[in-house]
Amino acid sequence: MTKTDNKLKKQLNSLLNEDGNKLLERLLEVSSLEQGYNGYDSFIVGYRLATLLMVEVFQDKDKLLENREQFLRNLIHRPYHGTPSAVDDIEE
């Protein structure tokens, strides 16, 4: 918890009776668990996405290697406008 969270929790504790404080504690526990699960789920989704991207890249590996020289030439000689993308320079 941050300093702000602790301050707000103390303010709520002073306003609530014993049952309200117990309910507040339970709410904070559930919220914390939910945030943990959401982080875990986000990691899983990101990992799966990265894996799918790797599979896609390696499926077209031969096509990428055929155009490697053209890609490198264009990458070196074009002006920088943000992060370069290999996909932009490959002609189909």
Buried (B, 14 or more C-beta within 10 A) or exposed (E): EEEEEEEEBEEEEEEEEEEEBEEBEEEBEEEEEEEEEEEEEEEEEEEEEEEEEEEEEEEEEEEBEEBEEEBEEBEEEEEEEEEBEBEEBBEE
